């Protein structure tokens, strides 16, 4: 058996060091990876008290391949995200929508309980691994495996003539701003205060609106930019009475985060403006790879803080993330990589 170190959730919420074992002989399209970097995502906080290996924003180096692996080579860098399996035969899979496969394997499920990206190594199927473009640092690629893929999926279909609104300048929001800007869209950022205005502008926002200064009776600016698409990247929901007058006719609202409240919006504006409220799950494999190519070509990079990939580093990163003290994205980096930097 091949044994390697992993970091799991625990009852007290503090990640603990553990060991996972896998057969030494790889089968099918299995690929053995040495982890080079792991993003720390808000979703990881939901599992910090669960008895599973944490992490789903992984970048690793191929160390060995199974007999049915067709494309990946030893020494190549790849990434993986929230989904690492599907049946491949249902209507959703055959139409390229494997994220909606009823047998999908997602982070937090039984199929992934014994391994993740908070780990020394991992074994995944080639079919759900994504080559990392040359020139993209592993630590920058890690947060793109979930955060980047999620916002890129939500921006699918936008036109350069569209105005994209982004609620929140955080781990997801700061990536959404960059992607939308590089797609040629006008980008309007909505945040509770002016505190992040300068940074949002640097990232690519063309306008910044502090929503705390608005009410449902506020009059819009004369040169208003109606929002064709709105990405909600915060866990707290906005005041929809303030937001709905900003929406263009036949616009789309896409909530991207998991919150504790129901999504309740005013009925009349949705009806009269033809507003669509559309969920955006994780990226399909095709979209995931498009995202990586787009990010590499246009220089879309997460703003990151690095922590060691060990028990102390995992605890510190998750504690700071839960307290809102991480500047956009946390990334865990193992010693063998940190020592080379």
RAZI-V236195 format. One record per residue. N is the residue number from 1. RES is the residue in three letters. OMEGA is omega in whole degrees, 0 to 359 (none if undefined). Layout:
# RAZI-V236195
n/res/omega
N/RES/OMEGA
N/RES/OMEGA
This chain:
# RAZI-V236195
n/res/omega
1/UNK/175
2/UNK/181
3/UNK/178
4/UNK/183
5/UNK/176
6/UNK/178
7/UNK/189
8/UNK/170
9/UNK/181
10/UNK/186
11/UNK/181
12/UNK/177
13/UNK/180
14/UNK/178
15/UNK/182
16/UNK/179
17/UNK/179
18/UNK/181
19/UNK/174
20/UNK/178
21/UNK/178
22/UNK/175
23/UNK/180
24/UNK/182
25/UNK/179
26/UNK/179
27/UNK/175
28/UNK/180
29/UNK/179
30/UNK/180
31/UNK/176
32/UNK/183
33/UNK/167
34/UNK/185
35/UNK/179
36/UNK/180
37/UNK/176
38/UNK/171
39/UNK/174
40/UNK/187
41/UNK/177
42/UNK/178
43/UNK/179
44/UNK/180
45/UNK/180
46/UNK/185
47/UNK/185
48/UNK/177
49/UNK/180
50/UNK/182
51/UNK/177
52/UNK/174
53/UNK/187
54/UNK/171
55/UNK/179
56/UNK/174
57/UNK/190
58/UNK/169
59/UNK/182
60/UNK/177
61/UNK/180
62/UNK/178
63/UNK/179
64/UNK/182
65/UNK/177
66/UNK/186
67/UNK/182
68/UNK/176
69/UNK/188
70/UNK/190
71/UNK/186
72/UNK/181
73/UNK/176
74/UNK/181
75/UNK/180
76/UNK/176
77/UNK/178
78/UNK/176
79/UNK/172
80/UNK/184
81/UNK/189
82/UNK/183
83/UNK/180
84/UNK/178
85/UNK/175
86/UNK/185
87/UNK/180
88/UNK/186
89/UNK/183
90/UNK/181
91/UNK/180
92/UNK/180
93/UNK/183
94/UNK/179
95/UNK/178
96/UNK/179
97/UNK/186
98/UNK/177
99/UNK/179
100/UNK/175
101/UNK/182
102/UNK/178
103/UNK/182
104/UNK/178
105/UNK/182
106/UNK/172
107/UNK/181
108/UNK/179
109/UNK/184
110/UNK/183
111/UNK/182
112/UNK/189
113/UNK/187
114/UNK/176
115/UNK/180
116/UNK/181
117/UNK/170
118/UNK/194
119/UNK/175
120/UNK/180
121/UNK/177
122/UNK/177
123/UNK/181
124/UNK/177
125/UNK/176
126/UNK/184
127/UNK/182
128/UNK/175
129/UNK/188
130/UNK/179
131/UNK/178
132/UNK/180
133/UNK/175
134/UNK/179
135/UNK/177
136/UNK/181
137/UNK/181
138/UNK/181
139/UNK/175
140/UNK/181
141/UNK/186
142/UNK/181
143/UNK/178
144/UNK/185
145/UNK/174
146/UNK/182
147/UNK/180
148/UNK/180
149/UNK/181
150/UNK/182
151/UNK/178
152/UNK/177
153/UNK/182
154/UNK/180
155/UNK/179
156/UNK/176
157/UNK/178
158/UNK/179
159/UNK/178
160/UNK/179
161/UNK/183
162/UNK/170
163/UNK/182
164/UNK/174
165/UNK/177
166/UNK/176
167/UNK/178
168/UNK/176
169/UNK/182
170/UNK/184
171/UNK/175
172/UNK/186
173/UNK/183
174/UNK/174
175/UNK/179
176/UNK/179
177/UNK/182
178/UNK/181
179/UNK/182
180/UNK/178
181/UNK/182
182/UNK/174
183/UNK/177
184/UNK/183
185/UNK/166
186/UNK/187
187/UNK/177
188/UNK/180
189/UNK/177
190/UNK/180
191/UNK/186
192/UNK/181
193/UNK/179
194/UNK/189
195/UNK/183
196/UNK/183
197/UNK/183
198/UNK/181
199/UNK/178
200/UNK/178
201/UNK/178
202/UNK/181
203/UNK/177
204/UNK/178
205/UNK/177
206/UNK/175
207/UNK/181
208/UNK/181
209/UNK/174
210/UNK/188
211/UNK/180
212/UNK/180
213/UNK/184
214/UNK/172
215/UNK/181
216/UNK/179
217/UNK/180
218/UNK/178
219/UNK/180
220/UNK/175
221/UNK/179
222/UNK/180
223/UNK/185
224/UNK/174
225/UNK/178
226/UNK/185
227/UNK/178
228/UNK/177
229/UNK/181
230/UNK/177
231/UNK/178
232/UNK/186
233/UNK/179
234/UNK/177
235/UNK/176
236/UNK/183
237/UNK/182
238/UNK/172
239/UNK/186
240/UNK/176
241/UNK/177
242/UNK/187
243/UNK/188
244/UNK/178
245/UNK/179
246/UNK/187
247/UNK/176
248/UNK/173
249/UNK/178
250/UNK/178
251/UNK/184
252/UNK/174
253/UNK/183
254/UNK/174
255/UNK/188
256/UNK/186
257/UNK/179
258/UNK/179
259/UNK/182
260/UNK/183
261/UNK/173
262/UNK/177
263/UNK/182
264/UNK/182
265/UNK/178
266/UNK/187
267/UNK/187
268/UNK/179
269/UNK/178
270/UNK/182
271/UNK/189
272/UNK/180
273/UNK/182
274/UNK/182
275/UNK/177
276/UNK/173
277/UNK/190
278/UNK/176
279/UNK/175
280/UNK/180
281/UNK/179
282/UNK/183
283/UNK/167
284/UNK/181
285/UNK/180
286/UNK/180
287/UNK/179
288/UNK/182
289/UNK/173
290/UNK/180
291/UNK/181
292/UNK/179
293/UNK/180
294/UNK/181
295/UNK/180
296/UNK/183
297/UNK/186
298/UNK/178
299/UNK/175
300/UNK/183
301/UNK/174
302/UNK/170
303/UNK/191
304/UNK/166
305/UNK/185
306/UNK/178
307/UNK/177
308/UNK/177
309/UNK/175
310/UNK/185
311/UNK/181
312/UNK/181
313/UNK/179
314/UNK/179
315/UNK/182
316/UNK/181
317/UNK/182
318/UNK/176
319/UNK/181
320/UNK/178
321/UNK/181
322/UNK/179
323/UNK/181
324/UNK/184
325/UNK/177
326/UNK/178
327/UNK/177
328/UNK/184
329/UNK/173
330/UNK/179
331/UNK/176
332/UNK/182
333/UNK/180
334/UNK/184
335/UNK/185
336/UNK/176
337/UNK/180
338/UNK/183
339/UNK/179
340/UNK/186
341/UNK/none
